Amino acid sequence: MRPGEPTIGNRQSAIGNQVWRTVASVRVAVALLIIIAIASTIGIVLPQPESFTASTYVEQRLDPASERGMKREEFVALARAAGILRGDTAFEELVKRVGEGTLSDEDWRGFAQMMASRLRSEEMTHACLRLSYVDSFGPVLGRLMLLLHLHALFTSIWFRLLCALLLLNLVACSAQRLPSQWRMAFGLKATDDPGWYRRRATHAETVAEGGAEAVEAALRGAGFHTRRTEGARGTLLQGRRGWLGGIGRLGSQVVHLGVILIAVGGFISGQLAFRHGQLLARDEVLAVPRDFRADAAKGDWREDPGKPKPDALFRMRLRRFEFRSDSRGKPEYYGAHVTLLDTTPETDTVIEVNRPLIYRGFHVYQQSYQPDYRGVTSVSFVVARVQRGTAGSSSRGASSHDDDQPVEVLQQVSLAVPPQTPVQVPGTDLTIEVLRYFPHWYMPLERAPDGRVVAGEARNVSDDPVNPAIRVRLAAPGAPTRERWLPLPRRSGEPRPGSIVDYGDYRIVPVDSTPDYATWLTFKTHPIMLPVWLGCGMMMLGIVLCFYCNHERVWALVRPLDAGRAEVFLAGDSFKWRERFKERFDAVVKAVG
């Protein structure tokens, strides 16, 4: 080996130092922050499991009666592109029958209803979200976005890797810069070597009248706190000016430590956190078990009617779910009105989007909603005052009805009627009341004792909206009250056969109904949040130190000359606002000379 040639160990050490400097580079930190910021923005803009409303997508795309409803071939293609339902028996049978062309419209509607129920459930939210991505962005871009896990970005491996690289950069940057920052804040002291002063960025040399006392007076006049010591070659002076001494120089280190605490604490809390999604309908009661982690496998915290659970951690009842949409039918607001049953008195509160309920160690979030076809919140009617040409048409009682009978409409009113609430039609003396609602109405035919076939007692077959119907009560002064079952339209504004009823001079037609809604609530625990809150506090403290706590230092060597004069070497440094410090330093030099 030639003299002066670097050894293998030296080369490896040089390479390691270069890698360490690269990892600790500010440019790397800025690049990582930009990438994380862009990714986070994408994660906020694009639907994520926490913000995605599966029910809205199901209503618009999987309902065959919807204007934007998918065809069976479209659903098969989307499901395959989204990578869901692989190995599902019902789906494979659907694919086979679609390919053979043997799937009837009735079978497709049944399958769509079954899939809608499954996609609304908590465990299928990601499947519905995957469908939405492919449906919205196309099979190529949609599958690429799914491959990058943009549908669950904040839990993806690559996003966590970016955060880990940022933490590594912060640790390396802090370790590399902390010694010099500490030295500038507390460890750098004046020496009796004139060359040391000349090597500082801000320095000056002058001759003072009066010696060390004059220099010390000039520093104090500029607002510096001074310290004087005697050296071997002269008098040493140190001046300090600023809040909290040199702590302000460590502000970046405090910010870095705060970010590290937030990231590490958030990751640990996320790993140890508990999450449970619960569907809750009107008037249902939810009981959070004390050993909720062990009972999470049961999947349902709702109480059976009439069987309260007094040993629950807390109990909650859903009074109602409020839902409003804009003119385009998109959700504008939704919130769950709940009652906490274990307080005295019972406490009413509202859980809204971005306004969770924090109670007994749980954060209860309003996640999503879905129609609850077991009930309706209102039924819309069109009521017309009509004139007929047949005899007896002006009688107040119930008349025989023929849907095709020609009538002249004299007045028409539209109104919405909530259940179990008599509503008088504006401008008339007619009162309408919705007595009952069945989502799957069935009227059996029975044989009477005399041998006649008559309609039996109406009953509800299931909770699915297969054949929705209402029982209404019509009343007006001077006319007998009438009750009747009316089928509800499956699509808004399209009355079904048998849904039109004549009552005296009025024709009553149900044209739409608003289903009740059930809400998806997410129950979360956030353990070990103390490091996160400490990190937030340290970040704020570090920012204050960086921007508002300046630290200025001046060092002076005073060497006596003849006739009461002294040779003065000055050097100084400022953490911030260097232009202002340079003016103050020049003023000190001028006062000394």
C-alpha positions in Angstrom: 0.0 0.0 0.0 1.3 3.4 -1.0 1.9 6.0 1.7 -1.1 8.2 2.1 -3.5 5.8 0.3 -6.7 5.4 2.3 -7.2 2.1 3.9 -10.4 0.0 3.5 -11.5 0.9 7.0 -11.0 4.6 6.3 -13.0 4.4 3.0 -15.8 2.6 4.8 -15.8 5.3 7.5 -15.9 8.0 4.9 -18.8 6.3 3.2 -20.6 5.9 6.5 -20.1 9.6 7.3 -21.4 10.6 3.9 -24.5 8.5 4.4 -25.0 9.9 7.8 -24.7 13.5 6.5 -27.2 12.7 3.7 -29.7 11.2 6.2 -29.3 14.2 8.4 -29.6 16.7 5.5 -32.2 19.5 5.7 -33.0 18.9 2.0 -34.0 15.3 2.8 -36.2 16.5 5.6 -37.9 19.1 3.3 -38.4 16.5 0.6 -39.9 14.0 3.0 -42.2 16.7 4.5 -43.4 17.7 1.0 -44.1 14.1 0.0 -45.9 13.4 3.3 -47.9 16.7 3.0 -49.0 15.8 -0.6 -49.8 12.2 0.5 -51.8 13.5 3.5 -53.7 15.9 1.3 -54.6 13.0 -1.1 -55.7 11.0 1.9 -57.9 13.8 3.1 -59.5 14.5 -0.3 -60.0 10.8 -1.4 -62.5 8.7 0.5 -61.0 6.8 3.4 -62.8 4.2 5.6 -63.4 6.8 8.3 -65.0 9.2 5.9 -66.6 7.0 3.3 -70.4 6.7 3.4 -71.1 3.2 2.1 -74.8 3.6 2.2 -74.8 6.6 -0.2 -72.8 4.6 -2.7 -75.0 1.6 -2.4 -78.2 3.6 -2.8 -76.9 5.3 -5.9 -75.1 2.5 -7.7 -76.3 -0.9 -6.4 -80.0 -0.1 -6.2 -81.6 -1.4 -9.5 -84.3 1.3 -9.2 -81.8 4.1 -9.0 -81.2 6.3 -12.1 -77.4 5.6 -11.7 -77.9 2.0 -10.7 -75.4 -0.5 -12.2 -76.3 -3.2 -14.6 -75.4 -6.8 -13.7 -72.6 -6.9 -16.2 -71.1 -3.6 -14.8 -71.2 -5.0 -11.2 -69.4 -8.2 -12.2 -66.7 -6.2 -14.1 -66.3 -3.8 -11.2 -66.1 -6.5 -8.5 -63.4 -8.4 -10.5 -61.4 -5.2 -11.1 -61.7 -4.2 -7.4 -60.6 -7.6 -6.3 -63.5 -8.4 -4.0 -65.8 -11.4 -3.6 -63.2 -13.9 -4.7 -64.3 -17.3 -3.9 -67.8 -16.1 -2.8 -70.3 -18.8 -3.9 -73.2 -16.4 -4.5 -71.0 -14.1 -6.6 -69.5 -17.0 -8.7 -73.0 -18.2 -9.4 -74.0 -14.7 -10.4 -71.0 -14.5 -12.8 -71.9 -17.8 -14.3 -75.5 -16.9 -14.9 -74.6 -13.5 -16.3 -72.3 -15.1 -18.7 -74.9 -17.6 -19.8 -77.6 -14.9 -20.0 -79.9 -16.8 -17.6 -80.1 -14.3 -14.8 -83.6 -12.7 -14.6 -84.3 -9.2 -13.5 -86.0 -10.5 -10.3 -82.9 -12.6 -9.5 -80.7 -9.6 -10.0 -82.8 -7.5 -7.8 -82.6 -10.1 -5.0 -78.9 -10.4 -5.4 -78.4 -6.7 -5.4 -80.4 -6.3 -2.2 -78.4 -9.1 -0.6 -75.1 -7.4 -1.7 -76.3 -4.0 -0.5 -76.9 -5.4 2.9 -73.5 -7.0 3.0 -71.7 -3.9 1.7 -73.3 -1.7 4.3 -72.0 -3.9 7.1 -68.8 -2.8 8.9 -66.6 -5.7 7.7 -67.5 -4.9 4.1 -66.8 -1.2 4.1 -63.4 -1.7 2.5 -65.0 -3.8 -0.2 -67.5 -1.0 -1.0 -64.7 1.5 -0.9 -62.7 -0.5 -3.4 -65.7 -0.7 -5.7 -66.1 3.0 -5.5 -62.5 3.7 -6.5 -62.7 1.5 -9.6 -66.2 2.8 -10.4 -65.0 6.5 -10.1 -61.5 6.4 -11.6 -61.8 3.5 -14.1 -60.3 0.0 -14.1 -56.7 1.1 -14.8 -56.3 4.2 -12.6 -58.7 2.8 -10.0 -56.7 -0.5 -9.6 -53.4 1.5 -9.5 -54.8 3.6 -6.7 -55.9 0.4 -4.9 -52.5 -1.1 -5.4 -51.0 2.0 -3.7 -53.5 1.6 -0.9 -54.9 5.1 -1.4 -58.2 3.8 -0.1 -56.5 3.3 3.3 -53.6 5.6 2.9 -52.8 6.4 6.5 -52.4 2.7 7.4 -50.4 1.8 4.3 -46.9 0.5 4.6 -45.3 3.1 2.3 -46.9 6.0 4.2 -45.6 4.6 7.5 -42.2 4.1 5.9 -42.1 7.8 4.9 -42.9 8.8 8.4 -40.2 6.4 9.7 -37.7 8.0 7.4 -38.7 11.4 8.6 -38.2 10.3 12.2 -34.7 8.9 11.3 -33.9 12.2 9.6 -34.9 14.2 12.6 -32.9 12.0 15.0 -29.8 12.2 12.7 -30.2 16.0 12.3 -30.6 16.5 16.0 -27.6 14.3 16.8 -25.4 16.1 14.3 -26.3 19.6 15.2 -26.9 19.4 19.0 -23.1 19.6 20.0 -22.5 22.8 18.0 -25.8 24.4 19.2 -25.1 23.5 22.8 -21.6 24.9 22.5 -22.9 28.2 21.0 -25.6 28.4 23.7 -23.5 27.5 26.8 -20.1 26.2 26.1 -18.2 28.8 24.0 -15.9 31.0 26.2 -13.6 33.9 25.5 -9.8 33.1 25.2 -6.7 35.1 25.4 -5.7 34.2 21.8 -6.3 37.1 19.4 -6.6 34.6 16.5 -9.7 33.1 18.0 -11.5 36.5 17.7 -10.4 37.0 14.2 -11.8 33.7 13.1 -15.4 34.6 14.2 -17.8 35.8 11.6 -18.4 39.1 13.4 -15.2 40.6 14.9 -13.4 43.9 15.4 -10.1 45.3 16.8 -9.7 48.7 18.4 -7.8 50.6 21.0 -9.7 51.7 24.1 -9.1 54.6 26.5 -9.7 53.4 30.0 -9.0 49.6 29.6 -11.4 46.8 30.6 -13.7 49.2 32.6 -14.5 51.2 29.4 -15.2 48.0 27.4 -17.5 46.6 30.2 -19.3 49.9 30.5 -19.9 49.9 26.7 -21.4 46.4 26.8 -23.7 47.2 29.7 -24.8 50.3 27.9 -25.9 48.1 24.9 -27.9 45.9 27.3 -25.5 43.0 27.7 -25.1 41.2 31.0 -21.3 40.9 31.5 -18.9 38.6 33.2 -15.3 39.5 33.7 -12.3 37.2 34.4 -8.5 37.7 34.3 -6.5 35.7 31.9 -2.7 35.1 31.4 -2.5 37.7 28.6 -5.2 40.2 29.6 -8.8 40.7 30.8 -11.5 38.5 29.4 -15.1 39.8 29.1 -18.2 37.9 28.1 -21.5 39.7 27.3 -24.9 37.9 27.0 -28.2 39.4 25.9 -31.6 37.8 25.3 -34.4 35.9 27.0 -33.8 32.5 28.8 -30.1 32.6 28.1 -29.1 30.3 25.3 -32.1 28.1 25.4 -33.6 29.7 22.4 -30.8 28.2 20.3 -32.2 24.7 21.2 -35.6 25.5 19.8 -35.2 23.3 16.8 -34.2 20.4 19.0 -37.3 20.9 21.1 -39.4 20.9 17.9 -37.7 17.8 16.6 -38.3 16.0 20.0 -42.0 17.1 19.9 -42.5 15.6 16.4 -40.8 12.4 17.4 -43.0 12.1 20.5 -46.1 12.7 18.4 -45.2 10.2 15.8 -44.1 7.5 18.2 -46.9 8.0 20.6 -49.5 8.1 17.8 -48.1 4.8 16.3 -48.1 3.0 19.7 -51.6 4.4 20.4 -52.8 3.2 17.0 -51.4 -0.2 17.6 -53.0 -0.6 21.0 -56.2 1.3 20.2 -59.5 -0.5 20.2 -62.1 0.1 17.5 -65.7 -1.1 17.2 -68.3 -0.2 14.6 -71.9 -0.5 15.7 -75.1 -0.1 13.7 -77.9 1.5 15.8 -81.5 2.2 14.8 -84.1 4.5 16.3 -84.9 3.7 20.0 -82.4 0.9 20.1 -80.1 0.8 23.2 -76.4 0.0 23.1 -74.6 -1.3 26.1 -70.8 -1.0 26.1 -69.4 -4.0 28.0 -66.8 -3.5 30.7 -64.5 -6.1 29.1 -65.0 -4.6 25.7 -61.9 -6.1 24.2 -63.0 -9.7 25.1 -66.6 -9.0 23.9 -65.5 -7.4 20.6 -65.8 -10.7 18.8 -69.5 -10.7 19.4 -69.8 -7.8 17.1 -73.1 -6.4 18.4 -73.5 -4.4 21.6 -77.2 -3.7 21.2 -79.5 -4.8 24.0 -82.4 -7.1 23.5 -85.7 -5.2 24.0 -86.7 -5.4 27.7 -83.4 -6.9 28.8 -81.1 -4.1 30.1 -77.5 -4.8 31.0 -76.9 -3.0 34.3 -73.2 -4.2 34.5 -72.3 -2.3 31.2 -69.6 0.4 31.2 -72.3 2.8 29.9 -75.6 2.6 28.0 -76.8 4.8 25.2 -80.1 5.1 23.3 -80.5 6.5 19.8 -83.4 8.9 19.9 -83.3 9.7 16.2 -80.9 10.1 13.3 -81.1 13.4 11.5 -80.2 13.5 7.8 -80.3 16.3 5.3 -79.3 16.4 1.7 -78.7 19.3 -0.8 -80.6 20.0 -4.0 -78.5 17.4 -5.8 -79.3 14.7 -3.3 -75.8 14.6 -1.8 -75.5 14.4 2.0 -75.3 17.8 3.6 -75.6 16.9 7.3 -76.1 13.9 9.4 -75.9 13.4 13.1 -77.1 11.0 15.8 -79.2 12.3 18.6 -78.4 10.0 21.6 -79.2 9.8 25.3 -76.7 8.6 27.9 -78.8 6.4 30.2 -76.3 6.0 33.1 -76.2 9.7 34.1 -78.6 11.3 36.6 -80.5 12.9 35.0 -80.2 11.2 31.6 -78.1 13.3 29.2 -79.1 14.1 25.7 -76.3 14.9 23.2 -75.6 14.9 19.5 -72.8 13.0 17.7 -71.9 14.8 14.4 -69.2 14.5 11.8 -66.0 15.9 13.3 -67.7 16.4 16.6 -67.3 13.0 18.5 -68.7 12.2 21.9 -65.9 11.7 24.4 -67.2 9.6 27.4 -65.8 7.0 29.8 -62.5 6.7 27.8 -64.3 6.3 24.4 -64.4 8.6 21.4 -67.7 7.9 19.7 -67.6 9.0 16.1 -70.4 9.5 13.6 -69.1 7.3 10.8 -71.9 6.5 8.3 -75.5 5.8 8.0 -77.9 3.5 6.1 -81.6 3.5 5.4 -83.7 1.6 8.0 -86.6 0.3 6.0 -88.4 -0.9 9.1 -89.8 2.6 9.4 -90.5 5.8 7.6 -90.0 9.4 8.8 -92.6 10.9 6.4 -94.8 10.0 3.5 -95.4 12.5 0.7 -99.0 12.8 -0.7 -100.6 14.7 -3.5 -104.1 15.6 -2.6 -106.4 16.9 -5.3 -110.0 18.3 -5.0 -111.7 16.9 -8.0 -115.1 17.1 -9.8 -116.7 14.1 -11.4 -119.6 13.7 -13.7 -121.1 10.7 -11.9 -124.0 10.9 -9.5 -123.1 10.9 -5.8 -119.6 12.1 -6.4 -120.0 15.0 -4.1 -121.0 12.8 -1.1 -118.8 13.0 1.9 -118.4 9.3 2.4 -116.0 6.9 0.7 -116.8 6.4 -2.9 -116.2 3.6 -5.3 -113.0 4.2 -7.1 -111.8 3.7 -10.6 -108.2 4.8 -11.4 -109.2 5.5 -15.0 -112.3 7.5 -14.1 -112.0 11.0 -15.8 -112.0 13.8 -13.3 -111.4 17.6 -13.3 -108.8 18.8 -10.8 -110.0 21.9 -9.1 -107.2 22.2 -6.5 -104.0 20.3 -5.8 -101.8 20.3 -2.6 -98.6 18.4 -1.9 -97.6 17.6 1.7 -95.5 15.3 3.8 -97.1 13.4 6.7 -95.0 11.9 9.5 -96.3 8.6 11.1 -98.8 8.7 13.9 -99.4 12.4 13.4 -102.8 13.7 12.0 -102.1 16.4 9.5 -104.8 18.7 8.0 -104.3 19.3 4.3 -103.7 23.0 3.8 -106.7 24.9 2.4 -109.1 21.9 3.1 -110.9 20.3 5.9 -109.4 16.9 5.1 -107.1 15.2 7.7 -104.6 12.4 6.9 -102.9 10.2 9.4 -100.3 7.4 8.6 -101.2 4.7 11.1 -98.8 1.9 10.2 -96.0 1.1 7.8 -94.9 -2.4 6.5 -91.8 -2.7 4.3 -92.9 -6.1 3.0 -96.7 -5.9 3.1 -98.6 -9.0 2.5 -102.4 -9.4 2.5 -103.3 -13.1 2.6 -106.5 -14.5 1.1 -108.7 -16.5 3.4 -111.9 -18.5 3.0 -114.8 -17.2 5.1 -117.2 -19.6 6.9 -119.8 -19.0 4.1 -117.2 -20.1 1.5 -116.3 -16.7 0.2 -112.6 -15.8 -0.4 -111.8 -12.6 1.6 -108.7 -10.6 2.5 -107.1 -11.7 5.7 -105.2 -9.7 8.3 -102.3 -7.7 6.8 -98.9 -8.6 8.0 -95.2 -7.8 7.5 -93.2 -10.6 6.0 -89.7 -9.1 6.3 -87.7 -5.9 6.9 -86.7 -5.6 3.3 -88.5 -3.0 1.2 -90.0 -5.6 -1.2 -93.6 -4.3 -1.1 -93.8 -1.2 1.1 -97.3 -0.1 2.1 -99.0 2.2 4.7 -102.3 2.2 6.4 -103.9 5.6 6.3 -106.8 7.2 8.1 -108.9 9.8 6.3 -111.2 12.1 8.2 -113.3 15.2 7.3 -116.3 16.9 9.1 -119.6 15.3 8.2 -118.0 12.2 6.7 -117.3 8.8 8.1 -113.7 8.1 8.9 -112.0 5.7 6.5 -108.9 3.5 6.9 -107.1 1.8 4.0 -103.8 0.1 3.1 -102.0 1.9 0.2 -98.9 0.6 -1.6 -96.0 3.0 -1.6 -94.1 3.8 -4.8 -90.8 2.1 -5.3 -89.5 5.1 -7.2 -90.4 8.7 -6.3 -93.3 10.1 -8.2 -94.5 6.8 -9.7 -97.6 5.6 -7.9 -98.3 1.9 -7.9 -101.6 0.2 -8.9 -104.0 0.4 -6.0 -102.4 3.3 -4.3 -105.0 5.9 -5.3 -107.9 6.4 -3.1 -111.0 8.7 -3.4 -112.5 10.2 -0.4 -115.5 12.5 -1.0 -114.4 15.2 -3.3 -110.7 14.4 -2.8 -108.3 12.1 -4.5 -105.3 11.1 -2.4 -102.1 9.7 -3.9 -98.9 8.7 -2.1 -96.0 9.7 -4.3 -92.9 9.2 -2.1 -91.7 8.1 1.3 -88.6 8.9 3.3 -87.2 5.9 5.1 -85.9 6.0 8.6 -82.2 5.9 9.0 -79.9 3.8 11.2 -76.4 5.1 12.0 -73.0 3.6 12.1 -71.2 4.7 15.2 -67.5 4.0 15.7 -66.3 3.5 19.3 -62.5 4.1 19.7 -60.1 4.2 22.5 -56.9 6.2 22.3 -54.5 4.8 24.9 -51.1 6.2 25.6 -52.0 9.7 24.4 -49.8 11.4 26.9 -46.7 11.3 24.6 -48.8 12.9 21.8 -50.0 15.7 24.0 -46.5 16.3 25.4 -45.2 16.3 21.9 -47.7 18.9 20.8 -46.7 21.1 23.8 -43.0 20.7 23.1 -43.6 21.6 19.4 -45.3 24.8 20.5 -42.6 25.6 23.0 -39.9 24.9 20.4 -41.6 27.3 17.9 -41.7 30.0 20.6 -38.0 29.4 21.4 -37.1 29.5 17.7 -39.0 32.7 16.8 -39.2 34.8 19.9 -36.1 34.0 22.1 -33.1 35.6 20.6 -29.6 35.1 22.0 -26.7 37.4 21.5 -23.2 37.0 22.8 -20.1 39.2 22.7 -16.5 38.2 23.7 -13.7 40.6 24.4 -10.0 40.4 25.1 -8.5 43.5 26.7 -4.7 43.8 26.7 -3.1 46.8 28.4 -0.9 49.2 26.4 0.9 52.3 27.6 -0.6 55.6 28.9 -3.8 54.0 30.2 -4.8 52.6 26.8 -5.7 49.0 26.0 -5.8 46.9 22.9 -9.3 45.3 22.5 -10.2 42.3 20.4 -14.0 41.8 20.0 -16.1 39.0 18.5 -19.8 38.4 18.6 -22.7 36.1 17.4 -26.5 36.3 17.3 -29.0 33.5 17.0 -31.5 35.6 15.1 -31.9 39.1 13.7 -28.3 39.3 12.7 -28.6 42.7 11.0 -29.9 44.3 14.2 -27.1 42.6 16.2 -24.5 43.9 13.7 -25.7 47.5 14.4 -25.5 46.9 18.1 -22.1 45.4 17.8 -20.8 48.3 15.8 -22.2 50.7 18.4 -20.2 48.8 21.1 -17.0 49.0 19.0 -17.6 52.7 18.4 -18.2 53.3 22.1 -15.1 51.4 23.1 -12.8 53.2 20.5 
